[in-house]
Amino acid sequence: MLGAWGLPPFLMPWLPLVLAGLFVLVARSQAPRDAVFIGAGFALGLFAVHILWLPRSFAAFFGLGFWLLQPLLLLVLALMWGATTGAARWLAGGGRSVLLVLPFAWVTTEWLRSLGPFGFPWGTLGYAALDTPLAQAADVVGVHGLSLFFAILAAMLAWPFAGGGGVQRSRTGPWAAWLAAAVWLTAGLVLGTQRAAVFEAQPVASPERSALLVQPNVDPFGRTQGPIADIETHFAVTEAALARALQKPDLILWPEGALIGADPARRDANLLERFEALAPTATWVVGGRVTRDGGSRNTAFAVENGVIEDRYDKHVLVPFGERFPGIETVPGLYRGVFAGFGLPMLQGTAPGQAVAPLDATSAVGAYICYESVFPFVPRRMVASGATVLVNITNDAWFSRGVGAQQHFDMGRMRAIETRRWILRAANDGITGSVDPLGRVRREMPRFERGALEVTYREMTGVTPFVRYGHHAPWLLVVGLAVSLAWARARSRQVPFR
């Protein structure tokens, strides 16, 4: 459970030590089956704390019955990590040889867990680096590279204790491994510090711009029962904020789903004319829904001069929230589950087909809600020319647990990976701006209604992660294969040591 306190939002510094303890237990396990139970138990404790917000949040809408689903999710996560530690123990042969494989196996599982319709990247180790110099290396290695850094550090710390005879018996004792760990940690901190210095030394190439981030704080649960008339709230908050703004905004952001029940493409409620009348020189990025190509899509509209210039359809959907995997195959199962929560048969959201920035005056990389925890989405947008990143979201679903803060903190890593400003508009928070070093520049408290006036700059150039990040999974697989070959060779020479 201590491992959860090393991740957002708490960020306590002991995660490598906790992970090292796990690695020692796996290395000293008597059989792969024991390693399975050790890894599963670790994951069970970590995620029981880390995602405790999940049933607390959704029970507010689905009722207390949602707590019955939490053990199932924890079981799946436990089995996933148990399989990882068990496979590493079985393939490496036990002892210190396991420590050669575990870091790559662990991070490979992290990466695989973010793929497909069940993608759920909460618990990724690399987020423990937030607010430390090490995090600045993410513009080279990305968050999974930071995960690998921590896993290797944990293996080094575990090395003296991982043999069959207690602490390493040699003239150097455990100090050689711990010295290597100190050098490794220092190298990571130096790299991160150097990467931040390189960025800060770049000349300012763009003028300062202004944005207005609207936080309407409307009822998220009432909205699920059908379209409601909360658009006027968005307009009222925006109008009041514009009246007291220090300068005319270049960007105005409304959160995810702001226009549910009204489609600006159909000119509902004269929305486009009202946007133009309120702020004729601004680019508006507003969340809504459209029915297109036979499906309902979660959309971000870019509006300029009373015209929809472009739209982006959400590409990565929330499993069992927007997408129901296998519903076409087992509709009866879903029908029964929905009925148990007093709901009709729900229809999923259709995913967008492409990840690309909005075509507007500014090249805005606008992504929606859950997509902020998937590095490839902002990376692709920046690679395609985005000069500023925009995250519109409705985090009111997180209720009053730490889930909203975790979501916000994880999203801050995207600023470092891409070296772009992130402007975030959330229904009930967290609304704020994050600079390209991942620092929160301005933030609006949750559960307040209002708007936040922020400044930002359009950034150009691409980081190594943006340019080469799509190769990272293959490098990880190669690293896993090499470490496995090394471990098996070593285990044949030095059994269980």
C-alpha positions as CSV (number, residue, x, y, z in Angstrom):
1,M,0.0,0.0,0.0
2,L,2.9,2.3,0.6
3,G,3.6,2.3,-3.1
4,A,0.4,4.2,-3.8
5,W,1.6,7.1,-1.7
6,G,4.6,7.5,-4.0
7,L,2.3,8.2,-6.9
8,P,0.2,11.3,-7.6
9,P,-1.2,13.2,-5.8
10,F,1.0,12.4,-2.8
11,L,4.4,11.9,-4.5
12,M,6.2,10.6,-1.4
13,P,9.8,9.8,-2.2
14,W,10.0,6.2,-1.1
15,L,8.6,4.4,-4.2
16,P,12.0,2.9,-5.4
17,L,12.5,1.5,-1.9
18,V,9.0,-0.1,-1.8
19,L,9.6,-1.5,-5.3
20,A,13.0,-2.8,-4.2
21,G,11.4,-4.7,-1.4
22,L,9.0,-6.4,-3.9
23,F,11.9,-7.3,-6.2
24,V,13.8,-8.9,-3.3
25,L,10.8,-11.1,-2.4
26,V,10.3,-12.1,-6.1
27,A,14.0,-13.0,-6.5
28,R,14.1,-15.0,-3.3
29,S,10.8,-16.8,-4.0
30,Q,11.1,-20.6,-4.0
31,A,9.0,-21.1,-7.2
32,P,7.3,-19.1,-9.9
33,R,4.0,-19.8,-8.3
34,D,5.1,-18.0,-5.1
35,A,6.3,-15.0,-7.3
36,V,2.8,-14.8,-8.8
37,F,1.2,-14.4,-5.4
38,I,3.9,-11.9,-4.3
39,G,3.3,-9.7,-7.4
40,A,-0.4,-10.0,-7.2
41,G,-0.4,-9.1,-3.5
42,F,1.7,-6.0,-4.1
43,A,-0.6,-4.8,-6.9
44,L,-3.7,-5.5,-4.8
45,G,-2.4,-3.3,-2.0
46,L,-1.2,-0.5,-4.3
47,F,-4.3,-0.2,-6.5
48,A,-6.7,-0.7,-3.5
49,V,-5.4,2.7,-2.3
50,H,-4.4,4.4,-5.6
51,I,-7.9,4.0,-7.2
52,L,-10.0,4.1,-4.1
53,W,-11.6,7.1,-5.7
54,L,-13.2,5.0,-8.4
55,P,-16.1,3.4,-6.4
56,R,-16.4,6.5,-4.3
57,S,-16.9,8.6,-7.4
58,F,-19.3,6.4,-9.4
59,A,-21.3,5.2,-6.5
60,A,-22.8,8.7,-6.4
61,F,-24.5,8.0,-9.7
62,F,-24.7,4.2,-9.9
63,G,-25.4,3.6,-6.3
64,L,-23.6,1.5,-3.7
65,G,-23.7,-1.5,-6.0
66,F,-20.8,-0.1,-7.9
67,W,-18.6,-1.0,-4.9
68,L,-19.2,-4.7,-5.9
69,L,-17.3,-4.0,-9.2
70,Q,-14.2,-2.7,-7.5
71,P,-12.9,-6.1,-6.3
72,L,-13.2,-7.4,-9.8
73,L,-11.1,-4.6,-11.2
74,L,-8.5,-5.1,-8.4
75,L,-8.4,-8.8,-9.2
76,V,-7.7,-8.1,-12.8
77,L,-4.9,-5.8,-12.0
78,A,-3.5,-8.2,-9.4
79,L,-3.5,-11.0,-11.9
80,M,-1.7,-8.8,-14.5
81,W,1.1,-8.0,-12.1
82,G,1.2,-11.5,-10.6
83,A,1.7,-12.8,-14.1
84,T,4.5,-10.3,-14.7
85,T,6.5,-11.3,-11.6
86,G,5.7,-15.0,-12.0
87,A,6.9,-15.0,-15.6
88,A,10.1,-13.1,-14.7
89,R,10.8,-15.6,-11.9
90,W,10.1,-18.6,-14.2
91,L,12.1,-17.4,-17.2
92,A,15.1,-16.0,-15.3
93,G,15.5,-18.9,-13.0
94,G,15.4,-17.2,-9.6
95,G,17.9,-15.3,-7.5
96,R,19.6,-12.1,-8.7
97,S,19.1,-13.1,-12.3
98,V,15.4,-12.2,-11.9
99,L,16.5,-8.6,-11.2
100,L,17.9,-8.4,-14.7
101,V,14.5,-9.1,-16.2
102,L,12.0,-7.6,-13.8
103,P,12.5,-3.9,-14.7
104,F,11.9,-4.5,-18.4
105,A,9.1,-6.9,-17.7
106,W,7.4,-4.5,-15.3
107,V,7.5,-1.6,-17.7
108,T,6.4,-3.7,-20.7
109,T,3.3,-4.7,-18.7
110,E,2.8,-1.0,-18.0
111,W,2.9,-0.2,-21.7
112,L,0.6,-3.1,-22.6
113,R,-1.9,-2.0,-20.0
114,S,-2.3,1.3,-21.8
115,L,-3.3,-0.3,-25.1
116,G,-6.6,-1.4,-26.5
117,P,-10.2,-0.9,-25.4
118,F,-9.3,-1.7,-21.7
119,G,-6.4,0.8,-21.5
120,F,-6.1,2.1,-18.0
121,P,-2.6,3.6,-17.3
122,W,-3.2,4.6,-13.6
123,G,-0.3,3.4,-11.5
124,T,2.4,4.1,-14.0
125,L,5.7,4.3,-12.0
126,G,7.1,7.3,-14.0
127,Y,4.6,9.7,-12.5
128,A,6.4,9.4,-9.2
129,A,9.1,11.7,-10.8
130,L,6.7,14.7,-11.0
131,D,8.0,17.8,-9.3
132,T,11.6,16.5,-9.2
133,P,14.5,17.3,-11.6
134,L,14.2,13.8,-12.9
135,A,10.9,14.5,-14.5
136,Q,12.5,16.9,-17.0
137,A,14.2,13.9,-18.7
138,A,10.7,13.0,-19.9
139,D,11.2,15.1,-23.0
140,V,13.7,12.4,-24.0
141,V,12.4,9.2,-22.6
142,G,8.7,9.8,-21.8
143,V,6.9,8.7,-18.7
144,H,7.5,5.0,-19.4
145,G,11.2,5.7,-19.7
146,L,11.0,7.2,-16.2
147,S,9.2,4.1,-15.1
148,L,12.1,2.0,-16.4
149,F,14.6,4.3,-14.6
150,F,12.8,3.7,-11.3
151,A,12.5,-0.1,-11.9
152,I,16.3,-0.3,-12.6
153,L,17.0,1.7,-9.5
154,A,14.9,-0.6,-7.5
155,A,16.7,-3.6,-8.9
156,M,20.1,-2.1,-7.9
157,L,18.8,-1.4,-4.4
158,A,17.5,-5.0,-4.2
159,W,20.6,-6.7,-5.6
160,P,22.5,-7.3,-2.3
161,F,19.5,-9.0,-0.7
162,A,18.3,-11.0,-3.7
163,G,20.7,-14.0,-3.5
164,G,20.1,-17.3,-1.6
165,G,22.3,-16.4,1.4
166,G,21.0,-13.1,2.7
167,V,23.1,-9.9,2.1
168,Q,25.7,-10.3,-0.5
169,R,28.8,-11.9,0.9
170,S,31.9,-10.4,-0.7
171,R,34.7,-8.0,0.2
172,T,32.6,-5.1,-1.2
173,G,29.5,-6.2,0.7
174,P,26.3,-4.4,-0.5
175,W,28.2,-1.2,-1.1
176,A,29.0,-1.8,-4.8
177,A,25.3,-2.3,-5.7
178,W,24.3,0.7,-3.7
179,L,27.1,2.8,-5.1
180,A,25.8,1.9,-8.6
181,A,22.3,2.9,-7.5
182,A,23.6,6.3,-6.3
183,V,25.4,6.8,-9.6
184,W,22.3,5.8,-11.5
185,L,20.1,8.2,-9.5
186,T,22.6,11.0,-9.8
187,A,22.9,10.5,-13.6
188,G,19.1,10.7,-13.9
189,L,18.9,13.9,-11.9
190,V,21.8,15.5,-13.9
191,L,20.1,14.6,-17.2
192,G,16.8,16.1,-16.0
193,T,18.5,19.2,-14.8
194,Q,20.4,19.5,-18.1
195,R,17.2,19.1,-20.2
196,A,15.4,21.8,-18.2
197,A,18.4,24.1,-18.6
198,V,18.5,23.5,-22.4
199,F,14.8,24.4,-22.7
200,E,15.0,27.5,-20.5
201,A,18.1,28.7,-22.5
202,Q,16.1,28.8,-25.7
203,P,15.2,32.4,-26.9
204,V,11.6,33.5,-26.5
205,A,10.3,33.1,-30.1
206,S,6.6,34.0,-29.7
207,P,4.6,36.8,-28.1
208,E,2.7,36.2,-24.9
209,R,-0.9,35.3,-25.5
210,S,-4.0,35.3,-23.3
211,A,-6.7,32.6,-22.8
212,L,-9.9,32.4,-20.8
213,L,-10.6,29.0,-19.2
214,V,-14.3,28.6,-18.3
215,Q,-15.3,26.4,-15.3
216,P,-19.1,26.4,-15.2
217,N,-19.5,23.8,-12.4
218,V,-22.8,22.4,-13.7
219,D,-24.3,19.2,-12.4
220,P,-22.7,16.3,-14.2
221,F,-25.2,13.7,-13.0
222,G,-28.3,15.5,-14.1
223,R,-26.8,15.8,-17.6
224,T,-26.5,12.0,-18.0
225,Q,-30.3,11.8,-17.9
226,G,-30.7,13.9,-21.0
227,P,-29.8,17.3,-22.4
228,I,-30.2,20.1,-19.9
229,A,-30.2,23.9,-20.3
230,D,-26.8,24.7,-18.9
231,I,-25.4,26.4,-22.0
232,E,-26.7,29.7,-20.6
233,T,-24.5,29.2,-17.5
234,H,-21.4,28.9,-19.8
235,F,-22.4,32.1,-21.6
236,A,-23.0,34.0,-18.4
237,V,-19.7,32.9,-16.8
238,T,-17.9,33.8,-20.0
239,E,-19.5,37.2,-20.4
240,A,-18.8,38.2,-16.9
241,A,-15.1,37.1,-17.2
242,L,-14.7,39.0,-20.5
243,A,-16.0,42.2,-18.9
244,R,-13.3,42.2,-16.3
245,A,-10.5,40.6,-18.4
246,L,-7.2,42.5,-18.5
247,Q,-6.8,41.8,-22.3
248,K,-8.8,40.3,-25.1
249,P,-8.3,36.6,-25.0
250,D,-6.8,34.8,-28.0
251,L,-8.4,31.5,-26.8
252,I,-11.6,30.8,-25.0
253,L,-12.1,27.2,-23.7
254,W,-15.3,25.6,-22.6
255,P,-15.0,22.1,-21.1
256,E,-15.9,18.7,-22.4
257,G,-19.6,18.2,-23.2
258,A,-20.5,21.9,-22.8
259,L,-22.8,21.8,-25.8
260,I,-24.5,18.5,-25.2
261,G,-28.1,19.0,-26.4
262,A,-27.1,21.7,-28.9
263,D,-25.1,21.1,-32.1
264,P,-23.5,24.3,-33.4
265,A,-23.2,22.7,-36.8
266,R,-27.0,22.8,-37.0
267,R,-26.9,26.4,-35.7
268,D,-28.8,25.5,-32.6
269,A,-29.7,28.5,-30.4
270,N,-27.7,30.8,-32.7
271,L,-24.6,29.5,-30.9
272,L,-22.1,30.6,-33.6
273,E,-23.5,34.1,-33.7
274,R,-23.3,34.4,-29.9
275,F,-19.7,33.2,-29.9
276,E,-18.8,35.8,-32.5
277,A,-20.7,38.6,-30.7
278,L,-19.0,37.9,-27.3
279,A,-15.4,37.6,-28.5
280,P,-15.1,38.2,-32.3
281,T,-11.3,38.0,-32.4
282,A,-10.9,34.9,-30.2
283,T,-10.6,31.2,-31.2
284,W,-13.2,29.3,-29.2
285,V,-12.6,25.6,-28.3
286,V,-15.7,24.1,-26.9
287,G,-16.8,20.5,-26.1
288,G,-19.9,19.0,-27.5
289,R,-21.4,16.0,-29.3
290,V,-22.1,15.2,-32.9
291,T,-23.8,12.3,-34.6
292,R,-21.6,11.5,-37.6
293,D,-21.0,8.4,-39.7
294,G,-23.7,6.5,-37.7
295,G,-22.3,7.1,-34.2
296,S,-22.3,9.7,-31.4
297,R,-18.9,11.3,-31.0
298,N,-17.4,13.3,-28.1
299,T,-16.1,16.4,-30.0
300,A,-14.1,19.5,-29.6
301,F,-15.1,22.3,-31.9
302,A,-12.8,25.2,-33.0
303,V,-14.9,28.3,-33.8
304,E,-13.6,31.5,-35.3
305,N,-15.5,34.4,-36.7
306,G,-18.8,32.6,-36.2
307,V,-17.7,29.6,-38.3
308,I,-16.7,26.1,-37.2
309,E,-13.2,25.9,-38.6
310,D,-12.5,22.3,-37.5
311,R,-13.5,19.6,-35.0
312,Y,-11.7,16.8,-33.2
313,D,-13.4,13.6,-32.2
314,K,-12.2,11.9,-29.1
315,H,-10.0,9.0,-30.1
316,V,-9.3,7.2,-26.8
317,L,-12.5,6.3,-25.0
318,V,-13.1,5.5,-21.4
319,P,-13.6,1.7,-21.0
320,F,-17.1,0.9,-19.6
321,G,-17.9,4.7,-19.6
322,E,-17.9,5.6,-23.2
323,R,-17.0,2.3,-24.8
324,F,-18.4,-1.1,-23.7
325,P,-16.0,-3.8,-25.0
326,G,-17.8,-6.8,-26.5
327,I,-21.3,-5.3,-26.2
328,E,-22.1,-6.5,-29.7
329,T,-21.1,-10.1,-28.7
330,V,-22.7,-10.3,-25.3
331,P,-25.6,-7.7,-25.3
332,G,-27.5,-9.8,-22.8
333,L,-24.7,-9.6,-20.2
334,Y,-24.6,-5.8,-20.5
335,R,-28.3,-5.5,-20.4
336,G,-28.4,-7.4,-17.1
337,V,-25.6,-5.3,-15.6
338,F,-27.2,-2.1,-16.6
339,A,-30.6,-3.2,-15.3
340,G,-28.9,-4.0,-12.0
341,F,-28.0,-0.3,-11.7
342,G,-31.4,0.8,-12.8
343,L,-30.2,1.9,-16.3
344,P,-31.5,1.3,-19.8
345,M,-29.3,-0.4,-22.4
346,L,-26.6,2.3,-22.9
347,Q,-25.0,3.0,-26.2
348,G,-21.3,3.6,-26.5
349,T,-19.5,6.6,-28.1
350,A,-17.9,6.2,-31.5
351,P,-14.1,6.9,-31.5
352,G,-12.5,9.5,-33.7
353,Q,-10.4,8.2,-36.5
354,A,-7.4,10.5,-36.4
355,V,-5.3,12.3,-33.8
356,A,-4.5,15.7,-35.2
357,P,-4.5,19.4,-34.0
358,L,-7.4,21.6,-34.8
359,D,-7.0,23.7,-38.0
360,A,-7.4,27.2,-36.6
361,T,-5.5,30.5,-36.4
362,S,-3.3,28.9,-33.7
363,A,-2.3,25.3,-34.2
364,V,-4.2,24.0,-31.1
365,G,-3.7,20.4,-30.0
366,A,-7.1,19.8,-28.3
367,Y,-7.6,16.5,-26.7
368,I,-10.5,15.4,-24.4
369,C,-10.6,14.2,-20.8
370,Y,-9.1,10.7,-20.5
371,E,-6.8,11.2,-23.5
372,S,-4.5,13.3,-21.2
373,V,-3.1,10.2,-19.6
374,F,-2.0,8.6,-23.0
375,P,1.3,10.2,-24.1
376,F,0.8,9.3,-27.7
377,V,-2.1,11.6,-28.2
378,P,-0.4,15.0,-27.4
379,R,2.8,13.6,-29.0
380,R,1.1,13.0,-32.3
381,M,-0.6,16.4,-32.2
382,V,2.7,18.2,-31.5
383,A,4.4,16.1,-34.2
384,S,1.7,17.4,-36.6
385,G,2.4,21.0,-35.7
386,A,0.5,21.9,-32.5
387,T,2.0,24.9,-30.8
388,V,-0.2,24.8,-27.6
389,L,-2.0,21.9,-26.0
390,V,-5.6,22.2,-24.8
391,N,-7.3,19.6,-22.5
392,I,-11.1,20.0,-22.1
393,T,-12.6,17.7,-19.6
394,N,-15.5,16.9,-17.3
395,D,-13.8,15.7,-14.1
396,A,-17.0,16.1,-12.1
397,W,-17.3,12.3,-12.4
398,F,-14.4,12.0,-10.0
399,S,-16.6,13.5,-7.2
400,R,-14.6,14.5,-4.1
401,G,-11.9,11.9,-4.1
402,V,-8.3,12.3,-5.3
403,G,-9.1,11.0,-8.8
404,A,-9.4,14.5,-10.3
405,Q,-6.1,15.6,-8.8
406,Q,-4.4,12.4,-10.1
407,H,-5.9,13.1,-13.6
408,F,-4.6,16.6,-13.5
409,D,-1.1,15.6,-12.2
410,M,-0.7,12.9,-14.8
411,G,-1.6,15.3,-17.5
412,R,1.2,17.6,-16.4
413,M,3.7,15.1,-17.7
414,R,2.5,15.7,-21.3
415,A,3.8,19.3,-21.0
416,I,7.3,18.1,-20.2
417,E,7.3,15.4,-22.8
418,T,6.3,17.9,-25.6
419,R,7.6,21.2,-24.1
420,R,4.2,22.8,-24.8
421,W,1.9,24.9,-22.6
422,I,-1.2,23.0,-21.5
423,L,-4.4,25.0,-21.0
424,R,-7.1,23.0,-19.2
425,A,-10.8,23.7,-18.8
426,A,-12.8,21.4,-16.6
427,N,-16.4,21.4,-15.7
428,D,-15.9,21.6,-11.9
429,G,-12.1,21.6,-11.9
430,I,-9.2,21.3,-12.0
431,T,-9.0,24.2,-14.4
432,G,-5.6,25.7,-14.9
433,S,-2.5,26.3,-17.0
434,V,0.8,24.3,-17.0
435,D,4.0,25.5,-18.4
436,P,6.4,23.4,-20.6
437,L,8.3,22.4,-17.5
438,G,5.2,20.8,-16.0
439,R,4.7,23.6,-13.4
440,V,1.2,24.8,-12.5
441,R,1.2,28.5,-13.3
442,R,-2.5,29.2,-12.4
443,E,-5.2,27.0,-11.0
444,M,-8.8,27.4,-10.1
445,P,-10.2,25.6,-7.0
446,R,-12.6,22.8,-7.6
447,F,-16.4,23.2,-7.2
448,E,-16.3,26.9,-8.0
449,R,-18.1,28.6,-10.9
450,G,-16.0,31.2,-12.8
451,A,-13.3,31.6,-15.3
452,L,-9.5,31.8,-15.2
453,E,-7.6,34.3,-17.2
454,V,-4.1,32.9,-18.1
455,T,-1.2,33.7,-20.3
456,Y,0.8,31.3,-22.5
457,R,3.1,31.2,-25.5
458,E,3.0,29.2,-28.7
459,M,6.0,26.9,-28.8
460,T,7.7,25.4,-31.8
461,G,10.3,22.7,-32.3
462,V,10.0,19.1,-31.2
463,T,11.5,17.2,-28.4
464,P,13.4,13.8,-28.8
465,F,10.3,12.1,-27.3
466,V,8.0,13.7,-29.9
467,R,10.3,12.9,-32.7
468,Y,11.3,9.3,-31.7
469,G,8.8,8.3,-29.0
470,H,6.9,5.9,-31.3
471,H,10.0,3.7,-31.3
472,A,10.1,3.3,-27.5
473,P,7.9,0.2,-27.3
474,W,10.2,-1.7,-29.7
475,L,13.3,-0.6,-27.7
476,L,11.5,-1.8,-24.6
477,V,10.9,-5.2,-26.2
478,V,14.5,-5.5,-27.3
479,G,15.6,-4.6,-23.8
480,L,13.4,-7.3,-22.4
481,A,14.8,-9.9,-24.8
482,V,18.4,-8.9,-24.1
483,S,17.9,-8.9,-20.3
484,L,16.2,-12.3,-20.5
485,A,19.0,-13.8,-22.5
486,W,21.6,-12.4,-20.0
487,A,19.6,-13.6,-17.0
488,R,19.2,-17.2,-18.3
489,A,22.9,-17.3,-19.1
490,R,23.7,-16.1,-15.6
491,S,21.3,-18.5,-13.9
492,R,22.9,-21.5,-15.6
493,Q,26.3,-20.4,-14.2
494,V,25.3,-19.3,-10.8
495,P,22.0,-21.0,-9.7
496,F,19.8,-19.0,-7.4
497,R,22.5,-16.4,-6.7
